Amino acid sequence: MKVEQIYTGCLAHAAYYIESNGEAAVFDPLREVQPYLDRAKKDNAKIKYVFETHFHADFVSGHLDLQKKAGAEIVFGPGAKPAYKATTAKDNQIFEVGDYKVKVIHTPGHTMESTTYLLIDENGKEHGIITGDTLFIGDVGRPDLAQHVVADLTEEKLAGYLYDSLRNRIMPLSDNLIVYPNHGAGSACGKMMSKETTDTLGHQKKVNYALRPEMTKEEFIKELLTGLTAPPGYFPKNVLMNIQGYESLDKIMDRATTPYTPEAFEAVANETGALVLDTRNAEDFAKGFIPNSINIGLEGSFAQWVGEMIPDIKQEILLVTYKDKQEEAITRLARVGYDNTVGFLDGGFDTWKQSGKDFEVSNRIDADELEAEYNADKPLIIDVRKKSEFDSEHVVGAINVPLNEINQHLSQFPKDKHFVLHCAGGYRSMIAASILKQRGWQDFTDVKGGFEAISKTTLPKTAYVCPSTLL
């Protein structure tokens, strides 16, 4: 059996595709569906099913567009109640895709409808399991997301369900099954996911902390919840979009790909209150940007940080991008439910600057310059990395304000004295710098290269401690 991971998204989400005898199935598709349609056309296959492992929180699924464009049947696991036409499968139900079979294994815990799909080849041999957010490589799914949609589903209850699902439904399966998870390292859906994208179930039983055979339910719940930080704020909103339905990506693209001259761009921003989102890299943004714009670069975890830093998923957005990058930005915004992009600056920031309109700059320094400044003046250093990164190692005397909490802790950024910002590599600190600029802070610098560069200087640092979580 061939299982193809045809797309890996910004949050390391995998969408799987299988094809047999002119019929195909897609598991957990991302929102832009053309790659699946193209692949089916290449295989002379018709997409028969779209299998969803659960109502996703980290992205908006492409299941509805595939249903419309391919005539595919959407399948959810037991207990799912979508507000549109779909099949809610029974536990152990079998679906046929050509000569292949897909067996439904209900595995609640990450969410109550969470389902694992067992793939069976044309000879009746069990090949692998598409586990969604139930089992990852090196980790298991976080059990605290559904409580943000259904209040009485506490994380402790969900963790208990997940323990039972893993012990009673997953671990009894054959060791030689290939595990195909939804996520890898970089996702906020688990604590310590591996960079590996597949593994055998037998090997995971040996190395995955959550699958220790002697582990009690109480131990499992305690270990799973330890170090679990709050999920991104946009997660519950994406869940509701996946349950209730959403606007097609085609309509979003038609509306969003409206080019504006600098004059029209400024007028639309003023009239609508749209957020100006600059997606260029940190270095270029620092050299010049439109006043009050926010920088979240496309080259990083763009959609994740949009979801973290823009609280209103319905916020109207105007884009500043590099040439021909506007469609990528619009698509990646739509993946996480930000569907209200209303246009982009035609020609990018260069046209704004050439028009003679006002722009701002943001001060950046090298780690060596920080070293000299530290030795002379001991400036306040604010580290915007995650708490786990800060606790692992940081500059002595620095304070920690994680980027995703910056809006709740603005009082920690002084306006009456100079301070220095840094993150791990310079991406997040420029997001922080743009937010502070927008809110009136001026007397600060951020460090190019972040802590990676700082670690190579003689600045005093705390002893390194291996982090217990990557969240």
Summary of the structure (lengths in Angstrom):
residues: 471
radius of gyration: 23.7
end to end distance: 34.8
largest distance: 73.2
contacts: 1657
relative contact order: 0.10
helix: 33%
strand: 21%
